[in-house]
């Protein structure tokens, strides 16, 4: 029963319902402000998104942070779920940015990401199984 109601199963079912009759097109770049200019950042250059103090930041593979005008929930809906995963309430991470998982407490894990973030990311016990399955899918 638990597997039937896993995050991934529910998400896939919702995506299938949304995509009946048409292929889903995911966002592949974000326009961010840099000084007085707007610059496009391709998805390939993005490591993760994080929320802090009601702001959402895009972090590039080189560690550069940019403020974005979306909530994490909006970004999650715009990106391909095979590439990005919401590992915690305030982190949406690209598969390639995850370095390792470490046991934490009662089935929880901590996630090390690259580039390194400022805080420890603890994945809830309920999300840990989905994260492990997502990481092992090809």
N, C-alpha and C positions, 0 to 999 in steps of 0.2 A: 504494500500500500504506500509506503514511504517513497518508493521509486516512482510510483504513478503521479505523485504530487511534488516531485523535485522541481527546483527552480528551472532547470534546463528543459524538462518536459513541458512545463506550463508555458515557458517562453516560446518553445518551438510550436506549440499548438496555437498560441496567439498569433505568431508570425505567419503560420499557414493560413489562418482565417483572414488575416489582413491581405495576404498575397493571392487569394483565390482569383484566378484569371489574369494575373499580371505578375511579372517578375519584380521583386523588390530592388529598388535602386538605393544604395547606401551612399552617404556623404563620403567623399574622398579627400576633401580639403576644407580648411577653415580659414576665414579671413580675420586677421587680428590686427589690432592697432599697434604701431611701432613708431613712437614719436608723433609726427604729424601725418604719417602715412599709414595706409592699410596694406598689409602683405598677406599673400596666400601661403598657407603652410599645408603641404601635402601630407596625407595620412601616413605615408612611409617614414616621415620625419618625426612623427609623434610617438612618444614613449607611453605617456599616461596623462590622465586628467585628474585633478584633485580639487576638492572644495575646502575652503577655509574662510571663516568669518563672513559668510554669505557671498563670497566671491568664488568663481570657478576659474582655475588656471589650466592651461595646456602646457605640458612640459615636453620639450623636444628631446631627441636622443642625445644631444650635446649638453642637456641640463638647462637650457634657456627656458624661462617661464614667460608665458603670455596670458593676459587676461582674456577670457572669452565671454560673449554675451548669451550664454545658454546655461541652463541648469544641468546638473549631471544626468538627471532623468531624461531631459530632452536630447542630450548628446548620446546617451545609451540607445535611445530609439533611432537615432540617425546613423549609427555605426553598425557594421557587420558584426553580429554576435560570435562569429567564428574567429574574429581577430581581436576584439576587445571584450573584457569581462568586468562586471561590477563586483570587485572583490570585497568591498566594504561600503558603508553608507557614503563615505567621502572619497572613494577611489575607483576609477574606471581605468583599467590597465590593459595594455597591449600584451599579447602572449609573448612576444619577443623580448619584452622588458622584464619579465619575471626571471629572476636569477635562481631563487630557491625557496622552498617552503620548510619551515622548522616547526616541530611540535611545540605547542604552547600549554594549553590547559584544557582538560576534559574534551578532547576531540577538536579543539581549535588549533589553528596554525598561525604563524607569523609569516609574512611574505617579504622577501628582500627583492627590491627592484633596482633596475639600472636605467637612468642615473639615480643615484641614492637620494632618498627623500629625507625630510627632517624629522619624521616621527616613525615609530614602529607601527606597522599595519597588522592588526589582528583580524583574522577572518573568523566569523562566528562558526559555531559547530554546525549549524544548519546549512551554511554556505560552503563549508570545507569539502564535503563530498562532491558537490557540483563543480567546484573549482578543480579538484583532482581529475574528475571525469573530463572537463573541458580541456585541461592541459594534456591529457593523454589521447584525445581525439586527434586524428590526422586530417 
